[in-house]
Amino acid sequence: MSIWRVILSILFPPLAVIDKGCGSVLIVLILTILGWIPGVIAALIILNSPNK
């Protein structure tokens, strides 16, 4: 996980997980709409996972 991805996930979480698939983007987008902090946490978890 690069520093640019971390910064992007803090500023706009759905854009940081765009290459992880449509489901990840949708989940992070919904969590970001509900609250910014849950969206950031979900984006960091998805980016830190070893899948793909």
C-alpha distance matrix in Angstrom:
0.0 3.8 6.8 8.3 6.5 7.3 10.7 11.3 10.9 13.3 15.7 15.9 14.0 15.5 14.5 10.7 11.3 14.0 12.9 12.8 16.6 19.4 19.6 16.2 17.0 20.5 19.6 17.2 19.9 22.6 21.0 20.4 24.0 25.2 23.4 20.5 19.1 19.0 17.1 14.4 14.3 14.3 11.5 9.2 10.8 10.5 6.7 6.7 9.7 10.3 12.4 12.4
3.8 0.0 3.8 5.3 5.3 6.6 8.9 10.0 10.8 12.8 14.6 15.3 14.4 16.1 14.4 10.9 12.6 14.8 14.1 14.9 18.5 21.2 21.8 18.4 18.5 22.1 21.5 18.8 21.0 24.0 22.5 21.2 24.7 26.3 24.2 21.0 19.9 20.5 18.3 15.4 16.0 16.5 13.3 11.3 13.7 13.4 9.6 10.3 13.3 13.9 15.9 15.3
6.8 3.8 0.0 3.8 5.4 5.1 6.2 8.6 9.8 10.8 12.4 14.1 13.8 16.2 14.5 11.3 13.9 16.2 16.3 17.2 20.6 22.8 23.4 19.8 19.5 22.9 22.2 19.0 21.0 23.9 22.1 20.4 23.9 25.4 22.9 19.4 18.4 19.6 17.7 14.4 15.5 16.6 13.6 11.5 14.6 14.9 11.5 12.2 15.7 16.9 18.9 18.7
8.3 5.3 3.8 0.0 3.8 5.4 5.1 6.0 8.5 9.9 10.5 11.7 12.0 14.0 11.7 9.0 12.1 13.8 14.3 15.8 18.9 20.9 21.9 18.6 17.6 21.0 21.0 17.7 19.1 22.4 21.0 19.0 22.2 24.2 22.0 18.5 18.2 19.4 16.9 14.0 15.9 16.6 13.1 12.1 15.4 15.0 11.7 13.5 16.7 18.0 19.2 18.5
6.5 5.3 5.4 3.8 0.0 3.8 5.5 5.0 6.0 8.6 9.8 10.1 9.3 11.1 9.3 6.0 8.6 10.8 11.4 12.4 15.6 17.5 18.3 14.9 14.2 17.7 17.5 14.4 16.1 19.3 18.0 16.4 19.8 21.6 19.7 16.5 16.1 16.7 14.0 11.4 13.0 13.2 9.6 8.8 12.0 11.3 8.1 10.4 13.4 15.0 16.0 15.4
7.3 6.6 5.1 5.4 3.8 0.0 3.8 5.4 5.1 6.3 8.7 10.0 9.1 12.0 11.1 7.9 10.4 13.3 14.3 14.6 17.7 19.4 19.6 15.9 15.5 18.5 17.6 14.3 16.3 19.0 17.1 15.4 19.0 20.3 17.9 14.6 13.6 14.6 12.6 9.3 10.7 11.9 8.9 7.2 10.7 11.3 8.6 9.9 13.4 15.7 17.2 17.5
10.7 8.9 6.2 5.1 5.5 3.8 0.0 3.8 5.4 5.2 6.3 8.5 9.2 12.2 10.9 8.7 12.1 14.4 15.9 16.8 19.6 20.8 21.3 17.8 16.6 19.5 19.0 15.4 16.6 19.5 17.7 15.3 18.6 20.3 17.7 14.0 13.7 15.5 13.3 10.1 12.5 14.0 11.0 10.2 13.9 14.4 11.9 13.7 17.1 19.3 20.6 20.6
11.3 10.0 8.6 6.0 5.0 5.4 3.8 0.0 3.8 5.4 5.1 5.7 6.5 8.9 7.2 5.5 9.3 11.0 13.0 14.3 16.7 17.6 18.5 15.2 13.5 16.5 16.5 12.9 13.7 17.0 15.8 13.3 16.3 18.5 16.5 13.0 13.5 14.8 11.9 9.5 12.4 13.0 9.6 10.0 13.6 13.2 11.1 13.8 16.6 18.9 19.5 19.0
10.9 10.8 9.8 8.5 6.0 5.1 5.4 3.8 0.0 3.8 5.6 5.4 4.1 7.3 7.2 5.0 7.8 10.5 12.7 12.9 15.3 16.1 16.2 12.7 11.5 14.2 13.6 9.9 11.4 14.3 12.7 10.6 14.1 15.8 13.8 10.5 10.5 11.3 8.5 5.9 8.7 9.2 6.0 6.7 10.3 10.2 8.8 11.4 14.2 16.9 17.5 17.7
13.3 12.8 10.8 9.9 8.6 6.3 5.2 5.4 3.8 0.0 3.8 5.9 6.0 9.8 10.1 8.7 11.4 14.1 16.4 16.6 18.8 19.3 19.2 15.7 14.4 16.6 15.6 11.8 12.9 15.3 13.1 10.6 13.9 15.3 12.5 8.9 8.7 10.7 8.7 5.7 8.7 10.6 8.4 8.5 12.1 13.0 11.9 13.8 16.8 19.9 20.8 21.3
15.7 14.6 12.4 10.5 9.8 8.7 6.3 5.1 5.6 3.8 0.0 3.8 6.4 9.4 9.0 9.0 12.2 13.9 16.7 17.6 19.3 19.4 19.9 16.8 14.6 16.7 16.5 12.7 12.7 15.4 14.0 10.7 13.3 15.5 13.0 9.4 10.6 12.8 10.3 8.3 11.9 13.2 10.8 11.8 15.3 15.6 14.4 16.9 19.7 22.5 23.0 23.0
15.9 15.3 14.1 11.7 10.1 10.0 8.5 5.7 5.4 5.9 3.8 0.0 3.8 5.9 5.8 6.9 9.6 10.8 14.1 14.9 16.2 15.9 16.5 13.7 11.2 13.2 13.4 9.8 9.3 12.4 11.7 8.5 11.0 13.7 12.1 8.9 10.8 12.0 8.7 8.0 11.6 11.8 9.3 11.4 14.5 14.0 13.4 16.4 18.6 21.4 21.3 21.1
14.0 14.4 13.8 12.0 9.3 9.1 9.2 6.5 4.1 6.0 6.4 3.8 0.0 3.8 5.5 5.3 6.9 9.1 12.1 12.1 13.5 13.5 13.5 10.4 8.5 10.7 10.3 6.6 7.4 10.5 9.4 7.2 10.5 12.6 11.2 8.5 9.5 9.6 6.1 5.5 8.7 8.2 5.6 8.3 11.0 10.3 10.3 13.3 15.2 18.2 18.0 18.2
15.5 16.1 16.2 14.0 11.1 12.0 12.2 8.9 7.3 9.8 9.4 5.9 3.8 0.0 3.8 5.4 5.6 6.4 10.0 10.1 10.7 10.1 10.7 8.1 5.3 7.7 8.5 5.5 5.4 9.1 9.4 7.8 10.3 12.9 12.7 10.8 12.4 11.6 7.8 8.7 11.3 9.5 7.2 10.6 12.5 10.7 11.1 14.6 15.7 18.3 17.4 17.1
14.5 14.4 14.5 11.7 9.3 11.1 10.9 7.2 7.2 10.1 9.0 5.8 5.5 3.8 0.0 3.8 5.5 5.2 8.7 10.2 11.2 11.3 12.9 10.4 7.6 10.6 12.0 9.2 9.0 12.8 13.1 11.1 13.4 16.4 15.8 13.4 15.0 14.8 11.0 10.9 13.7 12.4 9.2 11.9 14.2 12.2 11.5 15.1 16.6 18.7 17.8 16.9
10.7 10.9 11.3 9.0 6.0 7.9 8.7 5.5 5.0 8.7 9.0 6.9 5.3 5.4 3.8 0.0 3.8 5.7 7.9 8.9 11.1 12.3 13.3 10.1 8.6 12.1 12.5 9.5 10.7 14.2 13.7 12.2 15.2 17.5 16.4 13.7 14.3 14.1 10.7 9.6 11.8 10.7 7.0 8.8 11.4 9.6 8.0 11.6 13.5 15.6 15.2 14.6
11.3 12.6 13.9 12.1 8.6 10.4 12.1 9.3 7.8 11.4 12.2 9.6 6.9 5.6 5.5 3.8 0.0 3.8 5.5 5.4 7.6 9.0 9.8 6.7 5.9 9.7 10.1 8.0 9.8 13.0 12.9 12.4 15.3 17.4 16.9 14.9 15.3 14.1 10.8 10.5 11.9 9.6 6.4 8.8 10.1 7.3 6.8 10.6 11.4 13.4 12.3 11.8
14.0 14.8 16.2 13.8 10.8 13.3 14.4 11.0 10.5 14.1 13.9 10.8 9.1 6.4 5.2 5.7 3.8 0.0 3.8 5.6 6.4 7.4 9.6 7.7 5.9 9.5 11.3 9.9 10.5 13.9 14.8 14.0 16.3 18.8 18.9 17.0 18.1 17.0 13.4 13.6 15.4 13.0 10.0 12.6 13.8 10.7 10.3 14.0 14.4 15.8 14.1 12.6
12.9 14.1 16.3 14.3 11.4 14.3 15.9 13.0 12.7 16.4 16.7 14.1 12.1 10.0 8.7 7.9 5.5 3.8 0.0 3.8 5.6 8.3 10.5 8.9 8.5 12.1 13.5 12.6 13.9 17.0 17.7 17.4 19.8 22.1 22.1 20.2 20.8 19.5 16.1 16.0 17.2 14.6 11.7 13.6 14.3 10.8 9.9 13.3 13.1 13.7 11.7 9.5
12.8 14.9 17.2 15.8 12.4 14.6 16.8 14.3 12.9 16.6 17.6 14.9 12.1 10.1 10.2 8.9 5.4 5.6 3.8 0.0 3.8 7.1 8.1 6.2 7.5 10.7 11.3 11.0 13.0 15.6 16.0 16.5 19.0 20.8 21.0 19.5 19.6 17.7 14.8 15.0 15.4 12.4 10.1 12.0 11.8 8.0 8.2 11.2 10.3 11.1 8.8 7.5
16.6 18.5 20.6 18.9 15.6 17.7 19.6 16.7 15.3 18.8 19.3 16.2 13.5 10.7 11.2 11.1 7.6 6.4 5.6 3.8 0.0 3.8 5.6 5.6 6.5 8.8 10.4 11.1 12.4 14.6 15.9 16.6 18.5 20.4 21.2 20.3 20.9 18.7 15.7 16.7 17.3 13.9 12.2 14.8 14.3 10.6 11.6 14.6 13.3 14.1 11.2 9.8
19.4 21.2 22.8 20.9 17.5 19.4 20.8 17.6 16.1 19.3 19.4 15.9 13.5 10.1 11.3 12.3 9.0 7.4 8.3 7.1 3.8 0.0 3.8 5.5 5.2 6.1 8.6 10.0 10.4 12.2 14.3 15.1 16.4 18.4 19.8 19.3 20.4 18.0 15.1 16.9 17.7 14.2 13.1 16.2 15.9 12.4 14.0 17.2 16.0 17.3 14.4 13.5
19.6 21.8 23.4 21.9 18.3 19.6 21.3 18.5 16.2 19.2 19.9 16.5 13.5 10.7 12.9 13.3 9.8 9.6 10.5 8.1 5.6 3.8 0.0 3.8 5.4 5.1 6.1 8.6 9.8 10.7 12.3 14.0 15.4 16.7 18.2 18.2 18.9 16.0 13.6 15.7 15.9 12.2 12.0 15.1 14.0 10.9 13.4 16.1 14.5 16.3 13.5 13.6
16.2 18.4 19.8 18.6 14.9 15.9 17.8 15.2 12.7 15.7 16.8 13.7 10.4 8.1 10.4 10.1 6.7 7.7 8.9 6.2 5.6 5.5 3.8 0.0 3.8 5.4 5.2 6.1 8.4 10.0 10.6 12.0 14.2 15.4 16.2 15.6 16.0 13.4 10.8 12.4 12.5 8.9 8.3 11.3 10.6 7.5 9.9 12.7 11.7 14.0 11.8 12.2
17.0 18.5 19.5 17.6 14.2 15.5 16.6 13.5 11.5 14.4 14.6 11.2 8.5 5.3 7.6 8.6 5.9 5.9 8.5 7.5 6.5 5.2 5.4 3.8 0.0 3.8 5.6 5.2 5.9 8.6 9.9 10.3 12.1 14.2 15.0 14.2 15.4 13.3 10.1 11.9 13.1 10.0 8.7 12.2 12.6 9.8 11.4 14.7 14.5 16.8 14.8 14.6
20.5 22.1 22.9 21.0 17.7 18.5 19.5 16.5 14.2 16.6 16.7 13.2 10.7 7.7 10.6 12.1 9.7 9.5 12.1 10.7 8.8 6.1 5.1 5.4 3.8 0.0 3.8 5.5 5.0 6.1 8.6 9.7 10.5 12.3 14.1 14.2 15.7 13.2 10.5 13.3 14.3 11.1 10.9 14.6 14.5 12.1 14.4 17.4 16.9 19.3 17.2 17.4
19.6 21.5 22.2 21.0 17.5 17.6 19.0 16.5 13.6 15.6 16.5 13.4 10.3 8.5 12.0 12.5 10.1 11.3 13.5 11.3 10.4 8.6 6.1 5.2 5.6 3.8 0.0 3.8 5.5 5.3 6.2 8.5 10.0 10.7 12.2 12.6 13.3 10.3 8.3 11.2 11.5 8.1 9.1 12.5 11.9 10.2 13.1 15.6 15.0 17.9 16.2 17.2
17.2 18.8 19.0 17.7 14.4 14.3 15.4 12.9 9.9 11.8 12.7 9.8 6.6 5.5 9.2 9.5 8.0 9.9 12.6 11.0 11.1 10.0 8.6 6.1 5.2 5.5 3.8 0.0 3.8 5.5 5.1 5.9 8.5 9.8 10.2 9.6 10.5 8.1 5.2 7.8 8.9 6.1 6.2 9.9 10.3 9.1 11.3 14.0 14.3 17.5 16.4 17.2
19.9 21.0 21.0 19.1 16.1 16.3 16.6 13.7 11.4 12.9 12.7 9.3 7.4 5.4 9.0 10.7 9.8 10.5 13.9 13.0 12.4 10.4 9.8 8.4 5.9 5.0 5.5 3.8 0.0 3.8 5.5 5.0 6.2 8.6 9.8 9.5 11.6 10.0 6.9 9.9 11.8 9.7 9.4 13.1 14.0 12.7 14.5 17.5 17.9 20.9 19.6 20.0
22.6 24.0 23.9 22.4 19.3 19.0 19.5 17.0 14.3 15.3 15.4 12.4 10.5 9.1 12.8 14.2 13.0 13.9 17.0 15.6 14.6 12.2 10.7 10.0 8.6 6.1 5.3 5.5 3.8 0.0 3.8 5.4 5.1 6.3 8.6 9.8 11.7 9.4 7.6 11.3 12.5 10.4 11.5 15.0 15.2 14.3 16.7 19.3 19.4 22.6 21.2 22.1
21.0 22.5 22.1 21.0 18.0 17.1 17.7 15.8 12.7 13.1 14.0 11.7 9.4 9.4 13.1 13.7 12.9 14.8 17.7 16.0 15.9 14.3 12.3 10.6 9.9 8.6 6.2 5.1 5.5 3.8 0.0 3.8 5.4 5.0 6.0 7.2 8.3 5.6 4.6 8.4 9.2 7.8 9.5 12.5 12.8 12.8 15.3 17.3 17.8 21.3 20.6 21.9
20.4 21.2 20.4 19.0 16.4 15.4 15.3 13.3 10.6 10.6 10.7 8.5 7.2 7.8 11.1 12.2 12.4 14.0 17.4 16.5 16.6 15.1 14.0 12.0 10.3 9.7 8.5 5.9 5.0 5.4 3.8 0.0 3.8 5.4 5.0 4.6 7.2 6.4 4.1 7.3 9.5 9.0 9.5 12.4 13.8 13.8 15.4 17.9 19.0 22.5 21.9 22.8
24.0 24.7 23.9 22.2 19.8 19.0 18.6 16.3 14.1 13.9 13.3 11.0 10.5 10.3 13.4 15.2 15.3 16.3 19.8 19.0 18.5 16.4 15.4 14.2 12.1 10.5 10.0 8.5 6.2 5.1 5.4 3.8 0.0 3.8 5.4 6.8 9.9 9.2 7.8 11.0 13.1 12.4 13.1 16.2 17.4 17.2 19.0 21.5 22.4 25.8 24.9 25.7
25.2 26.3 25.4 24.2 21.6 20.3 20.3 18.5 15.8 15.3 15.5 13.7 12.6 12.9 16.4 17.5 17.4 18.8 22.1 20.8 20.4 18.4 16.7 15.4 14.2 12.3 10.7 9.8 8.6 6.3 5.0 5.4 3.8 0.0 3.8 7.0 9.0 7.8 8.1 11.4 12.6 12.2 14.0 16.6 17.3 17.7 19.9 21.9 22.7 26.3 25.6 26.9
23.4 24.2 22.9 22.0 19.7 17.9 17.7 16.5 13.8 12.5 13.0 12.1 11.2 12.7 15.8 16.4 16.9 18.9 22.1 21.0 21.2 19.8 18.2 16.2 15.0 14.1 12.2 10.2 9.8 8.6 6.0 5.0 5.4 3.8 0.0 3.8 5.7 5.8 6.6 9.0 10.5 11.2 12.7 14.8 16.0 17.0 18.7 20.5 21.8 25.5 25.4 26.7
20.5 21.0 19.4 18.5 16.5 14.6 14.0 13.0 10.5 8.9 9.4 8.9 8.5 10.8 13.4 13.7 14.9 17.0 20.2 19.5 20.3 19.3 18.2 15.6 14.2 14.2 12.6 9.6 9.5 9.8 7.2 4.6 6.8 7.0 3.8 0.0 3.8 5.7 5.3 6.4 8.8 10.1 10.7 12.5 14.4 15.5 16.6 18.4 20.3 23.9 24.1 25.2
19.1 19.9 18.4 18.2 16.1 13.6 13.7 13.5 10.5 8.7 10.6 10.8 9.5 12.4 15.0 14.3 15.3 18.1 20.8 19.6 20.9 20.4 18.9 16.0 15.4 15.7 13.3 10.5 11.6 11.7 8.3 7.2 9.9 9.0 5.7 3.8 0.0 3.8 5.4 5.1 6.2 8.6 9.8 10.7 12.3 14.2 15.3 16.5 18.5 22.2 22.9 24.4
19.0 20.5 19.6 19.4 16.7 14.6 15.5 14.8 11.3 10.7 12.8 12.0 9.6 11.6 14.8 14.1 14.1 17.0 19.5 17.7 18.7 18.0 16.0 13.4 13.3 13.2 10.3 8.1 10.0 9.4 5.6 6.4 9.2 7.8 5.8 5.7 3.8 0.0 3.8 5.5 5.1 6.1 8.5 9.9 10.5 12.2 14.1 15.3 16.5 20.3 20.6 22.4
17.1 18.3 17.7 16.9 14.0 12.6 13.3 11.9 8.5 8.7 10.3 8.7 6.1 7.8 11.0 10.7 10.8 13.4 16.1 14.8 15.7 15.1 13.6 10.8 10.1 10.5 8.3 5.2 6.9 7.6 4.6 4.1 7.8 8.1 6.6 5.3 5.4 3.8 0.0 3.8 5.5 5.2 6.1 8.6 9.9 10.5 12.1 14.1 15.5 19.1 19.0 20.3
14.4 15.4 14.4 14.0 11.4 9.3 10.1 9.5 5.9 5.7 8.3 8.0 5.5 8.7 10.9 9.6 10.5 13.6 16.0 15.0 16.7 16.9 15.7 12.4 11.9 13.3 11.2 7.8 9.9 11.3 8.4 7.3 11.0 11.4 9.0 6.4 5.1 5.5 3.8 0.0 3.8 5.5 5.1 6.2 8.6 9.9 10.5 12.1 14.3 17.9 18.5 19.7
14.3 16.0 15.5 15.9 13.0 10.7 12.5 12.4 8.7 8.7 11.9 11.6 8.7 11.3 13.7 11.8 11.9 15.4 17.2 15.4 17.3 17.7 15.9 12.5 13.1 14.3 11.5 8.9 11.8 12.5 9.2 9.5 13.1 12.6 10.5 8.8 6.2 5.1 5.5 3.8 0.0 3.8 5.5 5.2 6.2 8.6 9.9 10.5 12.4 16.2 17.1 19.0
14.3 16.5 16.6 16.6 13.2 11.9 14.0 13.0 9.2 10.6 13.2 11.8 8.2 9.5 12.4 10.7 9.6 13.0 14.6 12.4 13.9 14.2 12.2 8.9 10.0 11.1 8.1 6.1 9.7 10.4 7.8 9.0 12.4 12.2 11.2 10.1 8.6 6.1 5.2 5.5 3.8 0.0 3.8 5.5 5.1 6.1 8.5 9.8 10.7 14.4 14.5 16.4
11.5 13.3 13.6 13.1 9.6 8.9 11.0 9.6 6.0 8.4 10.8 9.3 5.6 7.2 9.2 7.0 6.4 10.0 11.7 10.1 12.2 13.1 12.0 8.3 8.7 10.9 9.1 6.2 9.4 11.5 9.5 9.5 13.1 14.0 12.7 10.7 9.8 8.5 6.1 5.1 5.5 3.8 0.0 3.8 5.4 5.1 6.1 8.5 10.0 13.4 13.6 14.7
9.2 11.3 11.5 12.1 8.8 7.2 10.2 10.0 6.7 8.5 11.8 11.4 8.3 10.6 11.9 8.8 8.8 12.6 13.6 12.0 14.8 16.2 15.1 11.3 12.2 14.6 12.5 9.9 13.1 15.0 12.5 12.4 16.2 16.6 14.8 12.5 10.7 9.9 8.6 6.2 5.2 5.5 3.8 0.0 3.8 5.5 5.1 6.0 8.6 12.1 13.3 14.8
10.8 13.7 14.6 15.4 12.0 10.7 13.9 13.6 10.3 12.1 15.3 14.5 11.0 12.5 14.2 11.4 10.1 13.8 14.3 11.8 14.3 15.9 14.0 10.6 12.6 14.5 11.9 10.3 14.0 15.2 12.8 13.8 17.4 17.3 16.0 14.4 12.3 10.5 9.9 8.6 6.2 5.1 5.4 3.8 0.0 3.8 5.5 5.1 6.2 10.0 11.2 13.5
10.5 13.4 14.9 15.0 11.3 11.3 14.4 13.2 10.2 13.0 15.6 14.0 10.3 10.7 12.2 9.6 7.3 10.7 10.8 8.0 10.6 12.4 10.9 7.5 9.8 12.1 10.2 9.1 12.7 14.3 12.8 13.8 17.2 17.7 17.0 15.5 14.2 12.2 10.5 9.9 8.6 6.1 5.1 5.5 3.8 0.0 3.8 5.4 5.3 8.7 8.6 10.4
6.7 9.6 11.5 11.7 8.1 8.6 11.9 11.1 8.8 11.9 14.4 13.4 10.3 11.1 11.5 8.0 6.8 10.3 9.9 8.2 11.6 14.0 13.4 9.9 11.4 14.4 13.1 11.3 14.5 16.7 15.3 15.4 19.0 19.9 18.7 16.6 15.3 14.1 12.1 10.5 9.9 8.5 6.1 5.1 5.5 3.8 0.0 3.8 5.6 8.1 8.9 9.9
6.7 10.3 12.2 13.5 10.4 9.9 13.7 13.8 11.4 13.8 16.9 16.4 13.3 14.6 15.1 11.6 10.6 14.0 13.3 11.2 14.6 17.2 16.1 12.7 14.7 17.4 15.6 14.0 17.5 19.3 17.3 17.9 21.5 21.9 20.5 18.4 16.5 15.3 14.1 12.1 10.5 9.8 8.5 6.0 5.1 5.4 3.8 0.0 3.8 6.5 8.8 10.7
9.7 13.3 15.7 16.7 13.4 13.4 17.1 16.6 14.2 16.8 19.7 18.6 15.2 15.7 16.6 13.5 11.4 14.4 13.1 10.3 13.3 16.0 14.5 11.7 14.5 16.9 15.0 14.3 17.9 19.4 17.8 19.0 22.4 22.7 21.8 20.3 18.5 16.5 15.5 14.3 12.4 10.7 10.0 8.6 6.2 5.3 5.6 3.8 0.0 3.8 5.6 8.5
10.3 13.9 16.9 18.0 15.0 15.7 19.3 18.9 16.9 19.9 22.5 21.4 18.2 18.3 18.7 15.6 13.4 15.8 13.7 11.1 14.1 17.3 16.3 14.0 16.8 19.3 17.9 17.5 20.9 22.6 21.3 22.5 25.8 26.3 25.5 23.9 22.2 20.3 19.1 17.9 16.2 14.4 13.4 12.1 10.0 8.7 8.1 6.5 3.8 0.0 3.8 6.5
12.4 15.9 18.9 19.2 16.0 17.2 20.6 19.5 17.5 20.8 23.0 21.3 18.0 17.4 17.8 15.2 12.3 14.1 11.7 8.8 11.2 14.4 13.5 11.8 14.8 17.2 16.2 16.4 19.6 21.2 20.6 21.9 24.9 25.6 25.4 24.1 22.9 20.6 19.0 18.5 17.1 14.5 13.6 13.3 11.2 8.6 8.9 8.8 5.6 3.8 0.0 3.8
12.4 15.3 18.7 18.5 15.4 17.5 20.6 19.0 17.7 21.3 23.0 21.1 18.2 17.1 16.9 14.6 11.8 12.6 9.5 7.5 9.8 13.5 13.6 12.2 14.6 17.4 17.2 17.2 20.0 22.1 21.9 22.8 25.7 26.9 26.7 25.2 24.4 22.4 20.3 19.7 19.0 16.4 14.7 14.8 13.5 10.4 9.9 10.7 8.5 6.5 3.8 0.0
